[in-house]
Amino acid sequence: MDNIDLDGMSLDDLRSLRARVERAISSFTDRKRREALAAAEQAARDHGFALTDLTGKGRGRRASAAARPAGDAKYAHPDDQTQTWSGRGRRPRWVTEQLESGRSLDDLAL
């Protein structure tokens, strides 16, 4: 690699160089990650499996979330029984509103 005279560079040149280096690092990391994933998928195929069969995970958040069951409802809105919540994940707005109005989760339980 050529020696770069950093001391002789202007601030704008140094910032530009830094941005180029950061892009190069990011690109390198992404490329290596894709290569590793492809190698892992090929190794799984060589043994007669899909990578997801071995890891139990899909690619990305949506695939894994879609594979999980939603769960049975444990709580329901007192005035509208069609609004339910399993108690998992983020609280729905109606639950928060009911709790702020003085009700407890026990009051909302099915």
ZAPA-399970 format. One record per atom (N, C-alpha, C, CB): residue number from 0; chain; z, x, y. Coordinates in nm, 3 decimals. Glycine has a CB too. Layout:
+-----+--------+---------+---------+---------+
: num : chaine :      zz :      xx :      yy :
+-----+--------+---------+---------+---------+
: NUM :      A :       Z :       X :       Y :
...
+-----+--------+---------+---------+---------+
% end
This chain:
+-----+--------+---------+---------+---------+
: num : chaine :      zz :      xx :      yy :
+-----+--------+---------+---------+---------+
:   0 :      A :   0.000 :   0.085 :  -0.117 :
:   0 :      A :   0.000 :   0.000 :   0.000 :
:   0 :      A :   0.000 :   0.089 :   0.123 :
:   0 :      A :   0.122 :  -0.096 :   0.000 :
:   1 :      A :  -0.076 :   0.048 :   0.221 :
:   1 :      A :  -0.084 :   0.126 :   0.346 :
:   1 :      A :   0.047 :   0.115 :   0.423 :
:   1 :      A :  -0.201 :   0.077 :   0.433 :
:   2 :      A :   0.080 :   0.224 :   0.490 :
:   2 :      A :   0.198 :   0.218 :   0.577 :
:   2 :      A :   0.162 :   0.141 :   0.703 :
:   2 :      A :   0.248 :   0.361 :   0.613 :
:   3 :      A :   0.248 :   0.049 :   0.739 :
:   3 :      A :   0.227 :  -0.032 :   0.857 :
:   3 :      A :   0.325 :   0.015 :   0.963 :
:   3 :      A :   0.244 :  -0.184 :   0.827 :
:   4 :      A :   0.275 :   0.041 :   1.082 :
:   4 :      A :   0.359 :   0.085 :   1.192 :
:   4 :      A :   0.421 :  -0.038 :   1.257 :
:   4 :      A :   0.278 :   0.169 :   1.296 :
:   5 :      A :   0.534 :  -0.084 :   1.203 :
:   5 :      A :   0.600 :  -0.201 :   1.256 :
:   5 :      A :   0.653 :  -0.179 :   1.397 :
:   5 :      A :   0.713 :  -0.241 :   1.166 :
:   6 :      A :   0.697 :  -0.057 :   1.425 :
:   6 :      A :   0.752 :  -0.028 :   1.558 :
:   6 :      A :   0.647 :  -0.039 :   1.667 :
:   6 :      A :   0.814 :   0.111 :   1.560 :
:   7 :      A :   0.523 :  -0.018 :   1.632 :
:   7 :      A :   0.416 :  -0.023 :   1.731 :
:   7 :      A :   0.356 :  -0.161 :   1.748 :
:   7 :      A :   0.308 :   0.073 :   1.693 :
:   8 :      A :   0.403 :  -0.258 :   1.673 :
:   8 :      A :   0.347 :  -0.393 :   1.680 :
:   8 :      A :   0.420 :  -0.477 :   1.784 :
:   8 :      A :   0.355 :  -0.462 :   1.542 :
:   9 :      A :   0.345 :  -0.570 :   1.844 :
:   9 :      A :   0.405 :  -0.662 :   1.940 :
:   9 :      A :   0.484 :  -0.769 :   1.865 :
:   9 :      A :   0.296 :  -0.728 :   2.031 :
:  10 :      A :   0.566 :  -0.842 :   1.938 :
:  10 :      A :   0.645 :  -0.949 :   1.877 :
:  10 :      A :   0.554 :  -1.055 :   1.814 :
:  10 :      A :   0.737 :  -1.014 :   1.981 :
:  11 :      A :   0.446 :  -1.091 :   1.882 :
:  11 :      A :   0.352 :  -1.189 :   1.826 :
:  11 :      A :   0.288 :  -1.138 :   1.698 :
:  11 :      A :   0.244 :  -1.223 :   1.928 :
:  12 :      A :   0.252 :  -1.008 :   1.696 :
:  12 :      A :   0.193 :  -0.950 :   1.576 :
:  12 :      A :   0.294 :  -0.950 :   1.461 :
:  12 :      A :   0.143 :  -0.807 :   1.604 :
:  13 :      A :   0.419 :  -0.917 :   1.491 :
:  13 :      A :   0.523 :  -0.916 :   1.388 :
:  13 :      A :   0.546 :  -1.057 :   1.331 :
:  13 :      A :   0.656 :  -0.861 :   1.445 :
:  14 :      A :   0.548 :  -1.156 :   1.420 :
:  14 :      A :   0.566 :  -1.295 :   1.373 :
:  14 :      A :   0.447 :  -1.340 :   1.289 :
:  14 :      A :   0.584 :  -1.390 :   1.493 :
:  15 :      A :   0.328 :  -1.302 :   1.330 :
:  15 :      A :   0.209 :  -1.337 :   1.253 :
:  15 :      A :   0.213 :  -1.271 :   1.115 :
:  15 :      A :   0.082 :  -1.294 :   1.330 :
:  16 :      A :   0.253 :  -1.144 :   1.113 :
:  16 :      A :   0.265 :  -1.073 :   0.986 :
:  16 :      A :   0.368 :  -1.140 :   0.897 :
:  16 :      A :   0.302 :  -0.925 :   1.009 :
:  17 :      A :   0.483 :  -1.178 :   0.955 :
:  17 :      A :   0.587 :  -1.245 :   0.878 :
:  17 :      A :   0.535 :  -1.375 :   0.818 :
:  17 :      A :   0.711 :  -1.272 :   0.965 :
:  18 :      A :   0.463 :  -1.454 :   0.897 :
:  18 :      A :   0.408 :  -1.580 :   0.848 :
:  18 :      A :   0.311 :  -1.555 :   0.732 :
:  18 :      A :   0.337 :  -1.657 :   0.962 :
:  19 :      A :   0.227 :  -1.453 :   0.745 :
:  19 :      A :   0.133 :  -1.421 :   0.637 :
:  19 :      A :   0.206 :  -1.378 :   0.511 :
:  19 :      A :   0.036 :  -1.310 :   0.682 :
:  20 :      A :   0.312 :  -1.298 :   0.527 :
:  20 :      A :   0.389 :  -1.253 :   0.411 :
:  20 :      A :   0.459 :  -1.372 :   0.344 :
:  20 :      A :   0.494 :  -1.147 :   0.454 :
:  21 :      A :   0.516 :  -1.462 :   0.424 :
:  21 :      A :   0.584 :  -1.579 :   0.367 :
:  21 :      A :   0.485 :  -1.667 :   0.291 :
:  21 :      A :   0.652 :  -1.661 :   0.477 :
:  22 :      A :   0.364 :  -1.687 :   0.345 :
:  22 :      A :   0.262 :  -1.765 :   0.274 :
:  22 :      A :   0.222 :  -1.696 :   0.144 :
:  22 :      A :   0.139 :  -1.785 :   0.363 :
:  23 :      A :   0.208 :  -1.565 :   0.148 :
:  23 :      A :   0.170 :  -1.490 :   0.029 :
:  23 :      A :   0.279 :  -1.501 :  -0.079 :
:  23 :      A :   0.144 :  -1.342 :   0.064 :
:  24 :      A :   0.404 :  -1.492 :  -0.037 :
:  24 :      A :   0.515 :  -1.505 :  -0.134 :
:  24 :      A :   0.517 :  -1.644 :  -0.194 :
:  24 :      A :   0.650 :  -1.475 :  -0.067 :
:  25 :      A :   0.501 :  -1.746 :  -0.110 :
:  25 :      A :   0.501 :  -1.884 :  -0.158 :
:  25 :      A :   0.386 :  -1.907 :  -0.255 :
:  25 :      A :   0.493 :  -1.982 :  -0.041 :
:  26 :      A :   0.269 :  -1.859 :  -0.220 :
:  26 :      A :   0.152 :  -1.874 :  -0.306 :
:  26 :      A :   0.172 :  -1.804 :  -0.439 :
:  26 :      A :   0.027 :  -1.820 :  -0.236 :
:  27 :      A :   0.227 :  -1.683 :  -0.434 :
:  27 :      A :   0.254 :  -1.607 :  -0.555 :
:  27 :      A :   0.352 :  -1.682 :  -0.645 :
:  27 :      A :   0.309 :  -1.467 :  -0.521 :
:  28 :      A :   0.460 :  -1.733 :  -0.585 :
:  28 :      A :   0.562 :  -1.805 :  -0.662 :
:  28 :      A :   0.503 :  -1.931 :  -0.725 :
:  28 :      A :   0.682 :  -1.843 :  -0.572 :
:  29 :      A :   0.426 :  -2.006 :  -0.648 :
:  29 :      A :   0.363 :  -2.128 :  -0.702 :
:  29 :      A :   0.269 :  -2.095 :  -0.817 :
:  29 :      A :   0.287 :  -2.202 :  -0.593 :
:  30 :      A :   0.189 :  -1.990 :  -0.800 :
:  30 :      A :   0.094 :  -1.951 :  -0.904 :
:  30 :      A :   0.167 :  -1.911 :  -1.032 :
:  30 :      A :   0.006 :  -1.836 :  -0.855 :
:  31 :      A :   0.274 :  -1.831 :  -1.018 :
:  31 :      A :   0.351 :  -1.788 :  -1.136 :
:  31 :      A :   0.418 :  -1.907 :  -1.205 :
:  31 :      A :   0.457 :  -1.684 :  -1.095 :
:  32 :      A :   0.466 :  -2.004 :  -1.125 :
:  32 :      A :   0.530 :  -2.123 :  -1.183 :
:  32 :      A :   0.428 :  -2.203 :  -1.263 :
:  32 :      A :   0.592 :  -2.210 :  -1.072 :
:  33 :      A :   0.308 :  -2.220 :  -1.208 :
:  33 :      A :   0.202 :  -2.293 :  -1.280 :
:  33 :      A :   0.163 :  -2.220 :  -1.408 :
:  33 :      A :   0.079 :  -2.312 :  -1.190 :
:  34 :      A :   0.153 :  -2.087 :  -1.401 :
:  34 :      A :   0.120 :  -2.009 :  -1.520 :
:  34 :      A :   0.227 :  -2.023 :  -1.627 :
:  34 :      A :   0.101 :  -1.861 :  -1.484 :
:  35 :      A :   0.354 :  -2.019 :  -1.586 :
:  35 :      A :   0.464 :  -2.031 :  -1.682 :
:  35 :      A :   0.463 :  -2.170 :  -1.746 :
:  35 :      A :   0.600 :  -2.004 :  -1.613 :
:  36 :      A :   0.440 :  -2.273 :  -1.665 :
:  36 :      A :   0.436 :  -2.409 :  -1.719 :
:  36 :      A :   0.320 :  -2.425 :  -1.816 :
:  36 :      A :   0.424 :  -2.512 :  -1.606 :
:  37 :      A :   0.204 :  -2.371 :  -1.781 :
:  37 :      A :   0.089 :  -2.379 :  -1.871 :
:  37 :      A :   0.117 :  -2.306 :  -2.003 :
:  37 :      A :  -0.037 :  -2.320 :  -1.804 :
:  38 :      A :   0.183 :  -2.191 :  -1.995 :
:  38 :      A :   0.216 :  -2.115 :  -2.117 :
:  38 :      A :   0.316 :  -2.193 :  -2.202 :
:  38 :      A :   0.273 :  -1.976 :  -2.081 :
:  39 :      A :   0.415 :  -2.256 :  -2.138 :
:  39 :      A :   0.513 :  -2.335 :  -2.213 :
:  39 :      A :   0.447 :  -2.456 :  -2.278 :
:  39 :      A :   0.628 :  -2.380 :  -2.120 :
:  40 :      A :   0.356 :  -2.522 :  -2.205 :
:  40 :      A :   0.285 :  -2.636 :  -2.262 :
:  40 :      A :   0.198 :  -2.593 :  -2.380 :
:  40 :      A :   0.199 :  -2.705 :  -2.156 :
:  41 :      A :   0.133 :  -2.479 :  -2.367 :
:  41 :      A :   0.049 :  -2.430 :  -2.477 :
:  41 :      A :   0.134 :  -2.394 :  -2.598 :
:  41 :      A :  -0.032 :  -2.308 :  -2.432 :
:  42 :      A :   0.248 :  -2.330 :  -2.576 :
:  42 :      A :   0.338 :  -2.296 :  -2.688 :
:  42 :      A :   0.386 :  -2.422 :  -2.758 :
:  42 :      A :   0.458 :  -2.213 :  -2.638 :
:  43 :      A :   0.419 :  -2.525 :  -2.683 :
:  43 :      A :   0.462 :  -2.651 :  -2.744 :
:  43 :      A :   0.347 :  -2.711 :  -2.825 :
:  43 :      A :   0.510 :  -2.750 :  -2.636 :
:  44 :      A :   0.225 :  -2.712 :  -2.769 :
:  44 :      A :   0.109 :  -2.765 :  -2.842 :
:  44 :      A :   0.083 :  -2.686 :  -2.970 :
:  44 :      A :  -0.016 :  -2.762 :  -2.752 :
:  45 :      A :   0.100 :  -2.553 :  -2.963 :
:  45 :      A :   0.079 :  -2.469 :  -3.081 :
:  45 :      A :   0.173 :  -2.507 :  -3.195 :
:  45 :      A :   0.098 :  -2.322 :  -3.046 :
:  46 :      A :   0.286 :  -2.565 :  -3.160 :
:  46 :      A :   0.384 :  -2.608 :  -3.261 :
:  46 :      A :   0.377 :  -2.758 :  -3.288 :
:  46 :      A :   0.524 :  -2.570 :  -3.218 :
:  47 :      A :   0.276 :  -2.824 :  -3.231 :
:  47 :      A :   0.254 :  -2.965 :  -3.258 :
:  47 :      A :   0.333 :  -3.061 :  -3.171 :
:  47 :      A :   0.285 :  -2.992 :  -3.399 :
:  48 :      A :   0.378 :  -3.017 :  -3.056 :
:  48 :      A :   0.457 :  -3.101 :  -2.967 :
:  48 :      A :   0.397 :  -3.103 :  -2.828 :
:  48 :      A :   0.602 :  -3.054 :  -2.962 :
:  49 :      A :   0.438 :  -3.202 :  -2.752 :
:  49 :      A :   0.415 :  -3.200 :  -2.608 :
:  49 :      A :   0.540 :  -3.140 :  -2.546 :
:  49 :      A :   0.384 :  -3.345 :  -2.549 :
:  50 :      A :   0.526 :  -3.073 :  -2.434 :
:  50 :      A :   0.642 :  -3.012 :  -2.370 :
:  50 :      A :   0.749 :  -3.115 :  -2.339 :
:  50 :      A :   0.599 :  -2.940 :  -2.241 :
:  51 :      A :   0.708 :  -3.236 :  -2.299 :
:  51 :      A :   0.805 :  -3.341 :  -2.270 :
:  51 :      A :   0.881 :  -3.385 :  -2.394 :
:  51 :      A :   0.736 :  -3.461 :  -2.207 :
:  52 :      A :   0.820 :  -3.370 :  -2.514 :
:  52 :      A :   0.891 :  -3.402 :  -2.637 :
:  52 :      A :   1.009 :  -3.307 :  -2.657 :
:  52 :      A :   0.796 :  -3.395 :  -2.758 :
:  53 :      A :   0.992 :  -3.183 :  -2.614 :
:  53 :      A :   1.095 :  -3.083 :  -2.636 :
:  53 :      A :   1.201 :  -3.083 :  -2.526 :
:  53 :      A :   1.032 :  -2.946 :  -2.645 :
:  54 :      A :   1.161 :  -3.114 :  -2.406 :
:  54 :      A :   1.255 :  -3.109 :  -2.294 :
:  54 :      A :   1.317 :  -3.244 :  -2.263 :
:  54 :      A :   1.187 :  -3.056 :  -2.171 :
:  55 :      A :   1.252 :  -3.352 :  -2.303 :
:  55 :      A :   1.302 :  -3.485 :  -2.271 :
:  55 :      A :   1.280 :  -3.522 :  -2.127 :
:  55 :      A :   1.447 :  -3.494 :  -2.304 :
:  56 :      A :   1.198 :  -3.444 :  -2.057 :
:  56 :      A :   1.174 :  -3.470 :  -1.916 :
:  56 :      A :   1.025 :  -3.483 :  -1.891 :
:  56 :      A :   1.233 :  -3.358 :  -1.828 :
:  57 :      A :   0.992 :  -3.571 :  -1.797 :
:  57 :      A :   0.854 :  -3.583 :  -1.753 :
:  57 :      A :   0.832 :  -3.489 :  -1.637 :
:  57 :      A :   0.819 :  -3.727 :  -1.714 :
:  58 :      A :   0.711 :  -3.487 :  -1.590 :
:  58 :      A :   0.683 :  -3.404 :  -1.472 :
:  58 :      A :   0.726 :  -3.480 :  -1.349 :
:  58 :      A :   0.531 :  -3.367 :  -1.463 :
:  59 :      A :   0.820 :  -3.425 :  -1.277 :
:  59 :      A :   0.862 :  -3.484 :  -1.152 :
:  59 :      A :   0.966 :  -3.592 :  -1.168 :
:  59 :      A :   0.744 :  -3.540 :  -1.080 :
:  60 :      A :   1.022 :  -3.635 :  -1.058 :
:  60 :      A :   1.130 :  -3.731 :  -1.055 :
:  60 :      A :   1.087 :  -3.869 :  -1.103 :
:  60 :      A :   1.186 :  -3.741 :  -0.915 :
:  61 :      A :   0.969 :  -3.913 :  -1.068 :
:  61 :      A :   0.926 :  -4.047 :  -1.104 :
:  61 :      A :   0.915 :  -4.064 :  -1.256 :
:  61 :      A :   0.793 :  -4.077 :  -1.039 :
:  62 :      A :   0.862 :  -3.965 :  -1.323 :
:  62 :      A :   0.845 :  -3.977 :  -1.467 :
:  62 :      A :   0.979 :  -3.988 :  -1.538 :
:  62 :      A :   0.767 :  -3.859 :  -1.522 :
:  63 :      A :   1.077 :  -3.908 :  -1.498 :
:  63 :      A :   1.206 :  -3.913 :  -1.565 :
:  63 :      A :   1.282 :  -4.039 :  -1.527 :
:  63 :      A :   1.289 :  -3.790 :  -1.531 :
:  64 :      A :   1.270 :  -4.085 :  -1.403 :
:  64 :      A :   1.339 :  -4.207 :  -1.361 :
:  64 :      A :   1.278 :  -4.328 :  -1.431 :
:  64 :      A :   1.332 :  -4.224 :  -1.208 :
:  65 :      A :   1.147 :  -4.327 :  -1.451 :
:  65 :      A :   1.083 :  -4.440 :  -1.516 :
:  65 :      A :   1.120 :  -4.448 :  -1.664 :
:  65 :      A :   0.932 :  -4.430 :  -1.502 :
:  66 :      A :   1.153 :  -4.337 :  -1.724 :
:  66 :      A :   1.188 :  -4.335 :  -1.865 :
:  66 :      A :   1.330 :  -4.389 :  -1.890 :
:  66 :      A :   1.176 :  -4.195 :  -1.920 :
:  67 :      A :   1.413 :  -4.388 :  -1.787 :
:  67 :      A :   1.550 :  -4.436 :  -1.802 :
:  67 :      A :   1.558 :  -4.586 :  -1.784 :
:  67 :      A :   1.641 :  -4.367 :  -1.702 :
:  68 :      A :   1.638 :  -4.654 :  -1.866 :
:  68 :      A :   1.656 :  -4.797 :  -1.846 :
:  68 :      A :   1.737 :  -4.823 :  -1.720 :
:  68 :      A :   1.725 :  -4.861 :  -1.968 :
:  69 :      A :   1.713 :  -4.936 :  -1.658 :
:  69 :      A :   1.781 :  -4.969 :  -1.533 :
:  69 :      A :   1.929 :  -4.998 :  -1.555 :
:  69 :      A :   1.714 :  -5.089 :  -1.467 :
:  70 :      A :   1.967 :  -5.043 :  -1.670 :
:  70 :      A :   2.107 :  -5.076 :  -1.696 :
:  70 :      A :   2.132 :  -5.224 :  -1.674 :
:  70 :      A :   2.199 :  -4.992 :  -1.607 :
:  71 :      A :   2.235 :  -5.274 :  -1.738 :
:  71 :      A :   2.270 :  -5.414 :  -1.724 :
:  71 :      A :   2.343 :  -5.436 :  -1.592 :
:  71 :      A :   2.356 :  -5.461 :  -1.842 :
:  72 :      A :   2.323 :  -5.553 :  -1.535 :
:  72 :      A :   2.388 :  -5.586 :  -1.409 :
:  72 :      A :   2.538 :  -5.606 :  -1.434 :
:  72 :      A :   2.326 :  -5.714 :  -1.347 :
:  73 :      A :   2.619 :  -5.547 :  -1.347 :
:  73 :      A :   2.764 :  -5.562 :  -1.354 :
:  73 :      A :   2.818 :  -5.640 :  -1.236 :
:  73 :      A :   2.831 :  -5.426 :  -1.361 :
:  74 :      A :   2.739 :  -5.643 :  -1.127 :
:  74 :      A :   2.783 :  -5.708 :  -1.004 :
:  74 :      A :   2.672 :  -5.799 :  -0.954 :
:  74 :      A :   2.823 :  -5.604 :  -0.896 :
:  75 :      A :   2.712 :  -5.908 :  -0.890 :
:  75 :      A :   2.614 :  -6.001 :  -0.833 :
:  75 :      A :   2.663 :  -6.048 :  -0.697 :
:  75 :      A :   2.589 :  -6.121 :  -0.928 :
:  76 :      A :   2.568 :  -6.079 :  -0.611 :
:  76 :      A :   2.600 :  -6.134 :  -0.479 :
:  76 :      A :   2.664 :  -6.271 :  -0.499 :
:  76 :      A :   2.471 :  -6.144 :  -0.387 :
:  77 :      A :   2.775 :  -6.300 :  -0.434 :
:  77 :      A :   2.844 :  -6.427 :  -0.458 :
:  77 :      A :   2.762 :  -6.549 :  -0.416 :
:  77 :      A :   2.975 :  -6.429 :  -0.385 :
:  78 :      A :   2.674 :  -6.534 :  -0.317 :
:  78 :      A :   2.595 :  -6.648 :  -0.270 :
:  78 :      A :   2.455 :  -6.652 :  -0.327 :
:  78 :      A :   2.588 :  -6.645 :  -0.120 :
:  79 :      A :   2.409 :  -6.542 :  -0.386 :
:  79 :      A :   2.274 :  -6.534 :  -0.441 :
:  79 :      A :   2.279 :  -6.451 :  -0.570 :
:  79 :      A :   2.173 :  -6.472 :  -0.337 :
:  80 :      A :   2.295 :  -6.519 :  -0.681 :
:  80 :      A :   2.313 :  -6.452 :  -0.810 :
:  80 :      A :   2.190 :  -6.373 :  -0.857 :
:  80 :      A :   2.349 :  -6.554 :  -0.915 :
:  81 :      A :   2.078 :  -6.389 :  -0.786 :
:  81 :      A :   1.959 :  -6.310 :  -0.824 :
:  81 :      A :   1.971 :  -6.166 :  -0.774 :
:  81 :      A :   1.832 :  -6.375 :  -0.768 :
:  82 :      A :   2.060 :  -6.143 :  -0.677 :
:  82 :      A :   2.082 :  -6.007 :  -0.628 :
:  82 :      A :   2.192 :  -5.943 :  -0.711 :
:  82 :      A :   2.118 :  -6.007 :  -0.476 :
:  83 :      A :   2.153 :  -5.847 :  -0.794 :
:  83 :      A :   2.250 :  -5.783 :  -0.883 :
:  83 :      A :   2.247 :  -5.632 :  -0.866 :
:  83 :      A :   2.222 :  -5.819 :  -1.030 :
:  84 :      A :   2.349 :  -5.569 :  -0.922 :
:  84 :      A :   2.359 :  -5.423 :  -0.919 :
:  84 :      A :   2.429 :  -5.378 :  -1.046 :
:  84 :      A :   2.436 :  -5.373 :  -0.792 :
:  85 :      A :   2.381 :  -5.271 :  -1.106 :
:  85 :      A :   2.437 :  -5.220 :  -1.231 :
:  85 :      A :   2.561 :  -5.134 :  -1.208 :
:  85 :      A :   2.333 :  -5.140 :  -1.307 :
:  86 :      A :   2.586 :  -5.095 :  -1.083 :
:  86 :      A :   2.697 :  -5.005 :  -1.055 :
:  86 :      A :   2.654 :  -4.859 :  -1.057 :
:  86 :      A :   2.809 :  -5.027 :  -1.154 :
:  87 :      A :   2.526 :  -4.836 :  -1.089 :
:  87 :      A :   2.472 :  -4.701 :  -1.092 :
:  87 :      A :   2.378 :  -4.682 :  -0.974 :
:  87 :      A :   2.398 :  -4.673 :  -1.225 :
:  88 :      A :   2.371 :  -4.561 :  -0.926 :
:  88 :      A :   2.280 :  -4.532 :  -0.817 :
:  88 :      A :   2.336 :  -4.575 :  -0.683 :
:  88 :      A :   2.147 :  -4.599 :  -0.841 :
:  89 :      A :   2.252 :  -4.578 :  -0.587 :
:  89 :      A :   2.291 :  -4.612 :  -0.451 :
:  89 :      A :   2.333 :  -4.759 :  -0.442 :
:  89 :      A :   2.177 :  -4.582 :  -0.353 :
:  90 :      A :   2.439 :  -4.784 :  -0.368 :
:  90 :      A :   2.485 :  -4.922 :  -0.349 :
:  90 :      A :   2.384 :  -5.000 :  -0.268 :
:  90 :      A :   2.623 :  -4.926 :  -0.280 :
:  91 :      A :   2.352 :  -5.121 :  -0.312 :
:  91 :      A :   2.264 :  -5.205 :  -0.230 :
:  91 :      A :   2.336 :  -5.245 :  -0.101 :
:  91 :      A :   2.219 :  -5.331 :  -0.309 :
:  92 :      A :   2.258 :  -5.279 :  -0.002 :
:  92 :      A :   2.315 :  -5.317 :   0.128 :
:  92 :      A :   2.410 :  -5.435 :   0.114 :
:  92 :      A :   2.203 :  -5.352 :   0.227 :
:  93 :      A :   2.374 :  -5.532 :   0.029 :
:  93 :      A :   2.460 :  -5.650 :   0.017 :
:  93 :      A :   2.597 :  -5.612 :  -0.039 :
:  93 :      A :   2.395 :  -5.755 :  -0.072 :
:  94 :      A :   2.606 :  -5.513 :  -0.126 :
:  94 :      A :   2.735 :  -5.469 :  -0.179 :
:  94 :      A :   2.818 :  -5.408 :  -0.067 :
:  94 :      A :   2.717 :  -5.368 :  -0.294 :
:  95 :      A :   2.756 :  -5.321 :   0.011 :
:  95 :      A :   2.826 :  -5.257 :   0.123 :
:  95 :      A :   2.875 :  -5.362 :   0.221 :
:  95 :      A :   2.734 :  -5.156 :   0.194 :
:  96 :      A :   2.791 :  -5.460 :   0.251 :
:  96 :      A :   2.831 :  -5.565 :   0.345 :
:  96 :      A :   2.948 :  -5.646 :   0.290 :
:  96 :      A :   2.713 :  -5.658 :   0.374 :
:  97 :      A :   2.946 :  -5.676 :   0.161 :
:  97 :      A :   3.056 :  -5.753 :   0.101 :
:  97 :      A :   3.185 :  -5.673 :   0.103 :
:  97 :      A :   3.020 :  -5.792 :  -0.044 :
:  98 :      A :   3.177 :  -5.544 :   0.076 :
:  98 :      A :   3.297 :  -5.460 :   0.078 :
:  98 :      A :   3.353 :  -5.448 :   0.220 :
:  98 :      A :   3.266 :  -5.320 :   0.021 :
:  99 :      A :   3.264 :  -5.437 :   0.318 :
:  99 :      A :   3.309 :  -5.428 :   0.456 :
:  99 :      A :   3.370 :  -5.558 :   0.506 :
:  99 :      A :   3.193 :  -5.389 :   0.546 :
: 100 :      A :   3.331 :  -5.670 :   0.444 :
: 100 :      A :   3.387 :  -5.799 :   0.485 :
: 100 :      A :   3.522 :  -5.828 :   0.418 :
: 100 :      A :   3.289 :  -5.911 :   0.453 :
: 101 :      A :   3.569 :  -5.734 :   0.336 :
: 101 :      A :   3.701 :  -5.748 :   0.276 :
: 101 :      A :   3.702 :  -5.777 :   0.127 :
: 101 :      A :   3.773 :  -5.855 :   0.346 :
: 102 :      A :   3.588 :  -5.799 :   0.068 :
: 102 :      A :   3.583 :  -5.823 :  -0.077 :
: 102 :      A :   3.592 :  -5.691 :  -0.151 :
: 102 :      A :   3.453 :  -5.899 :  -0.117 :
: 103 :      A :   3.628 :  -5.697 :  -0.278 :
: 103 :      A :   3.633 :  -5.577 :  -0.362 :
: 103 :      A :   3.523 :  -5.586 :  -0.466 :
: 103 :      A :   3.773 :  -5.561 :  -0.431 :
: 104 :      A :   3.501 :  -5.477 :  -0.535 :
: 104 :      A :   3.401 :  -5.478 :  -0.645 :
: 104 :      A :   3.442 :  -5.577 :  -0.753 :
: 104 :      A :   3.384 :  -5.338 :  -0.705 :
: 105 :      A :   3.571 :  -5.593 :  -0.775 :
: 105 :      A :   3.618 :  -5.689 :  -0.874 :
: 105 :      A :   3.575 :  -5.831 :  -0.837 :
: 105 :      A :   3.771 :  -5.683 :  -0.887 :
: 106 :      A :   3.570 :  -5.860 :  -0.706 :
: 106 :      A :   3.526 :  -5.992 :  -0.662 :
: 106 :      A :   3.379 :  -6.015 :  -0.692 :
: 106 :      A :   3.552 :  -6.009 :  -0.512 :
: 107 :      A :   3.301 :  -5.909 :  -0.701 :
: 107 :      A :   3.158 :  -5.918 :  -0.722 :
: 107 :      A :   3.120 :  -5.902 :  -0.869 :
: 107 :      A :   3.087 :  -5.814 :  -0.638 :
: 108 :      A :   3.215 :  -5.870 :  -0.953 :
: 108 :      A :   3.187 :  -5.845 :  -1.095 :
: 108 :      A :   3.139 :  -5.971 :  -1.164 :
: 108 :      A :   3.311 :  -5.790 :  -1.165 :
: 109 :      A :   3.049 :  -5.953 :  -1.260 :
: 109 :      A :   3.000 :  -6.066 :  -1.339 :
: 109 :      A :   3.095 :  -6.099 :  -1.452 :
: 109 :      A :   2.861 :  -6.036 :  -1.396 :
+-----+--------+---------+---------+---------+
% end
